[in-house]
Amino acid sequence: MRKYKILLSGMISLAVILAAAVGFMLYKNPRQDVLIQKCEADVRYDVFEEGEQHTLDALYVLALGARNQGFLHITGVLNSKGKKEDIDRTYSFTFKKNGKVGLYGIQIFKEKVSSYDGVDSNFFHTYFLPDKPGEELYIKASSPDGGLYLFEGFSYPFFMCNAGA
């Protein structure tokens, strides 16, 4: 009987020590992919090409993470040549600050196009997003006040987003 008590108390002690070690590791090493900034922008871009008007009416959701990674989710409608096409795509990217003037190097490493998205990717990249995945682009980010951000170079010609959204 005494052996069972010693064995049981040893197992309980081991479980407590293991739980404390796991808790300590989670406390000291939190997930590094936490969201540090998120903002939303309701955008409308009109592009005129050879007498045709192409209009993108979309919601941009931009999120930046702690490991210098982020994503841009675009959902909305593209009106082109009398047709309406749904757009729903996400661009994952890495970013790094270049200099002190608010310039950032952005490299899109993944493009995920939803099955509901009917917009040709080449058309979209030609008229509404400056670069394709794998290419590096530079954007300028500024904040006239604490909650409003202006991004130039990420899309044509720029977009503002509200971090309080």
C-alpha positions in Angstrom: 0.0 0.0 0.0 2.8 2.3 0.9 4.4 1.8 -2.6 1.2 2.9 -4.3 1.0 6.1 -2.2 4.7 6.9 -3.1 4.0 6.1 -6.8 0.8 8.2 -6.8 2.4 11.2 -5.1 5.4 10.9 -7.5 3.0 10.9 -10.5 1.0 13.9 -9.2 4.3 15.8 -8.5 5.5 15.1 -12.0 2.2 16.2 -13.5 2.3 19.5 -11.5 6.0 20.1 -12.6 5.1 19.4 -16.2 2.1 21.7 -16.1 4.2 24.5 -14.6 6.9 24.0 -17.2 4.4 24.2 -20.1 2.7 27.3 -18.5 6.1 29.0 -18.1 7.1 28.2 -21.7 3.8 29.6 -23.0 4.2 32.7 -20.9 7.8 33.4 -21.9 7.4 32.5 -25.6 4.0 33.9 -26.8 2.9 33.4 -30.3 4.9 35.7 -32.6 2.3 36.0 -35.3 0.0 38.2 -33.2 -1.8 41.0 -35.0 -0.3 44.4 -34.3 -2.3 46.6 -36.6 -5.5 46.2 -38.6 -7.3 48.7 -40.7 -10.1 48.7 -43.3 -10.8 50.9 -46.3 -13.8 51.1 -48.6 -12.2 51.9 -52.0 -13.5 52.8 -55.4 -11.1 53.0 -58.3 -12.1 54.1 -61.8 -9.7 53.2 -64.6 -10.3 54.3 -68.2 -8.7 52.3 -70.9 -9.4 52.6 -74.7 -12.8 54.2 -74.0 -13.8 51.6 -71.5 -14.4 52.3 -67.8 -13.3 49.7 -65.3 -14.6 50.3 -61.7 -13.5 48.4 -58.6 -15.7 48.9 -55.6 -14.2 46.9 -52.8 -13.4 46.6 -49.1 -9.7 46.4 -48.3 -8.7 44.8 -45.0 -5.0 45.3 -44.2 -3.5 43.5 -41.2 0.1 43.6 -40.1 1.7 41.0 -37.8 4.5 41.0 -35.3 6.9 39.0 -37.5 6.9 41.7 -40.3 4.2 39.7 -42.2 0.8 40.8 -43.1 -2.1 40.3 -45.5 -4.3 42.4 -47.7 -7.8 41.0 -48.2 -9.9 42.4 -51.1 -13.5 41.7 -51.5 -16.1 43.5 -53.7 -17.3 43.9 -57.2 -15.5 44.9 -60.5 -17.6 46.5 -63.2 -15.9 46.1 -66.6 -17.4 46.2 -70.1 -20.9 46.1 -68.7 -20.3 43.0 -66.6 -20.1 42.7 -62.9 -17.6 40.2 -61.5 -17.1 39.4 -57.8 -13.6 39.7 -56.4 -12.4 37.9 -53.3 -8.7 37.5 -52.9 -6.0 37.6 -50.2 -2.4 38.7 -50.6 0.1 37.6 -47.9 3.3 39.6 -47.8 6.4 40.4 -45.8 7.5 44.0 -45.1 10.5 45.8 -43.8 11.1 49.5 -43.1 13.5 51.3 -45.4 14.8 54.5 -44.0 13.1 57.0 -41.7 10.6 58.5 -44.2 7.9 55.9 -44.0 9.0 53.7 -47.0 8.5 50.0 -46.7 9.7 47.2 -48.9 6.8 44.8 -49.5 7.1 41.4 -51.1 3.9 39.4 -51.8 4.7 35.8 -51.3 1.2 34.3 -51.6 -2.0 35.1 -53.6 -5.1 33.2 -52.7 -8.0 33.7 -55.0 -11.4 32.4 -53.8 -13.5 30.2 -56.0 -16.1 33.0 -56.0 -13.7 35.4 -57.6 -14.4 35.8 -61.3 -11.8 38.5 -62.1 -8.8 37.6 -64.3 -5.6 37.9 -62.3 -3.6 39.4 -65.1 -6.3 42.1 -65.6 -6.4 42.8 -61.9 -2.6 43.1 -61.6 -2.5 45.4 -64.7 -5.1 47.9 -63.6 -5.5 47.7 -59.8 -2.5 46.1 -58.0 1.0 47.2 -59.0 2.9 44.0 -58.7 2.5 40.3 -58.9 3.5 37.8 -56.1 7.2 37.4 -55.9 8.1 40.9 -57.0 9.2 43.6 -54.5 7.4 46.9 -54.3 7.9 50.0 -52.2 5.0 51.8 -50.4 4.9 54.9 -48.4 2.9 54.7 -45.2 1.9 57.8 -43.2 -0.5 58.7 -40.5 -1.9 62.2 -40.4 -3.5 61.4 -37.1 -3.4 58.4 -34.8 -6.2 56.3 -36.4 -6.0 57.1 -40.1 -3.3 55.7 -42.4 -2.5 56.6 -45.9 -0.8 54.0 -48.1 0.7 55.1 -51.4 2.0 52.5 -53.9 0.1 49.4 -52.7 -2.7 50.0 -55.1 -3.6 52.7 -57.6 -3.2 55.5 -56.7 -3.4 55.2 -52.9 -5.8 54.2 -50.2 -6.6 55.4 -46.7 -7.7 53.1 -43.9 -9.1 53.6 -40.5 -7.4 51.6 -37.7 -10.4 52.1 -35.4 -12.6 50.0 -37.7 
